[in-house]
Amino acid sequence: MSRQPSVSPATLSPCTCFKVRSLARRVTQLYDDTLAPSGLRITQFSLLVQARRLGADHPPTVTELAAAMFTDRTTLTRNLRPMIDAGLISLQTGADARSKAVVVTEAGERAYREARELWKHAQKQVRSIGGLETIEQLQSLIDGLLVNFDEHERGGA
């Protein structure tokens, strides 16, 4: 894992976006480093997880998967391209000719299974670094904020 210079919270920017992105970069780096032996990055592992979860009954469309990933279709499509090229995901015709369904391939299933134990290890590391109670509180706060942002975007808040 790459070492970052120590910083004091007092020296950090008061900008909420800066703080959230700074933490996200540090957490992402830990997951990427831990998942490296699998050949997947955390963004790719997360895409496989969400596509599998949503695809329990039928493969999700690009639009459905983008919504579940809190991203837009363009960004999702760009992130899917290397996974399609690697044979982990395929895009198939959806329920209508205009929609595309995201299907996890057999190779994608294998990659998911191989990376899952590494992901579990990363989860334990984050909980160890942050403390279980703090991480649970953080996740609860994030869940609530995502709902609030969703409502705000729909004009409710």
C-alpha positions in Angstrom: 0.0 0.0 0.0 1.4 3.4 -0.9 2.2 5.6 2.1 0.6 9.1 2.3 2.2 11.9 4.3 0.6 12.5 7.7 -1.9 15.4 7.9 -3.6 17.0 10.8 -7.3 17.4 10.6 -6.7 21.1 11.5 -4.9 21.6 8.2 -7.7 20.1 6.0 -9.9 22.3 3.9 -13.4 23.1 5.4 -14.8 22.1 2.0 -17.2 19.1 2.4 -16.5 17.9 -1.2 -12.7 18.0 -0.6 -13.1 16.0 2.7 -15.4 13.3 1.2 -13.2 12.9 -1.9 -10.0 12.8 0.2 -11.5 9.9 2.3 -12.8 8.2 -0.8 -9.4 8.3 -2.5 -7.7 6.8 0.6 -10.4 4.0 1.0 -10.3 3.3 -2.8 -6.5 3.0 -2.7 -6.7 0.5 0.2 -9.3 -1.6 -1.7 -7.4 -1.4 -5.0 -4.2 -2.5 -3.3 -5.9 -5.4 -1.6 -7.8 -6.5 -4.7 -4.7 -6.2 -7.0 -3.9 -9.9 -7.0 -7.3 -10.6 -8.5 -6.7 -8.2 -11.4 -9.8 -6.2 -10.5 -10.0 -2.6 -9.2 -12.7 -1.8 -6.6 -14.8 0.0 -9.3 -14.8 -3.2 -11.4 -15.6 -5.4 -8.4 -18.4 -3.1 -7.4 -19.9 -3.2 -10.9 -19.8 -7.0 -10.9 -21.5 -7.0 -7.4 -24.2 -4.6 -8.5 -24.8 -6.3 -11.9 -25.1 -9.7 -10.1 -27.4 -8.3 -7.4 -29.7 -6.5 -9.8 -29.6 -9.4 -12.2 -31.0 -12.0 -9.9 -34.3 -12.1 -11.8 -33.2 -10.5 -15.1 -30.1 -8.7 -16.2 -30.2 -5.0 -15.4 -30.2 -2.4 -18.1 -27.4 0.1 -18.4 -29.8 2.7 -17.0 -30.8 0.6 -14.0 -27.1 -0.2 -13.2 -26.1 3.4 -13.5 -28.8 4.4 -11.1 -27.7 1.7 -8.6 -24.1 2.9 -8.9 -25.1 6.6 -8.4 -23.6 7.5 -11.8 -24.7 8.5 -15.2 -25.0 6.2 -18.2 -22.0 7.7 -20.0 -19.6 7.2 -17.1 -21.0 3.7 -16.5 -20.5 2.8 -20.2 -16.9 4.1 -20.1 -16.3 1.9 -16.9 -17.9 -1.1 -18.5 -15.8 -1.0 -21.7 -12.6 -2.6 -20.2 -14.7 -5.2 -18.5 -16.4 -6.1 -21.8 -13.0 -6.2 -23.5 -11.8 -8.6 -20.7 -14.9 -10.8 -21.2 -16.2 -10.2 -17.7 -19.4 -8.4 -18.8 -21.4 -8.5 -22.0 -24.0 -6.1 -23.3 -27.1 -7.7 -24.8 -30.4 -6.5 -26.1 -32.7 -5.5 -23.3 -36.4 -5.9 -23.0 -36.8 -3.6 -26.0 -34.4 -2.9 -28.9 -33.4 0.5 -27.5 -32.2 -0.8 -24.1 -29.0 -2.8 -23.3 -28.8 -5.4 -20.6 -25.6 -5.9 -18.6 -24.8 -9.6 -18.2 -22.1 -11.0 -16.0 -20.3 -13.7 -18.0 -18.9 -16.9 -16.7 -15.5 -15.3 -16.6 -17.0 -12.4 -14.7 -18.5 -14.8 -12.2 -15.1 -16.5 -11.7 -13.4 -13.1 -11.3 -16.1 -12.1 -8.7 -15.6 -15.3 -6.7 -11.8 -14.9 -6.8 -11.9 -11.3 -5.7 -14.6 -11.7 -3.0 -12.2 -13.0 -0.3 -9.8 -10.2 -1.0 -12.7 -7.7 -0.8 -13.6 -9.2 2.6 -10.0 -8.6 3.7 -10.2 -5.0 2.6 -13.5 -4.6 4.5 -11.8 -5.9 7.7 -8.9 -3.5 7.2 -11.2 -0.5 6.8 -13.1 -1.5 9.9 -9.8 -2.0 11.8 -8.4 1.4 10.7 -11.7 3.3 11.3 -13.1 1.3 14.2 -16.2 -0.8 13.7 -18.6 1.6 15.4 -17.2 4.6 13.5 -17.5 2.8 10.1 -21.1 1.7 10.9 -22.0 5.3 11.8 -20.3 6.5 8.6 -22.2 4.1 6.5 -25.5 5.0 8.1 -24.7 8.7 7.5 -23.8 8.0 3.9 -27.0 6.0 3.3 -29.1 8.9 4.7 -27.3 11.5 2.7 -27.7 9.5 -0.5 -31.5 9.4 0.2 -31.5 13.1 0.9 -29.6 13.9 -2.4 -32.0 11.6 -4.3 -35.0 13.4 -2.8 -33.4 16.8 -3.6 -32.8 15.8 -7.2 -36.4 14.8 -7.5 -37.5 18.2 -6.1 -38.7 16.9 -2.8 -36.4 18.5 -0.3 
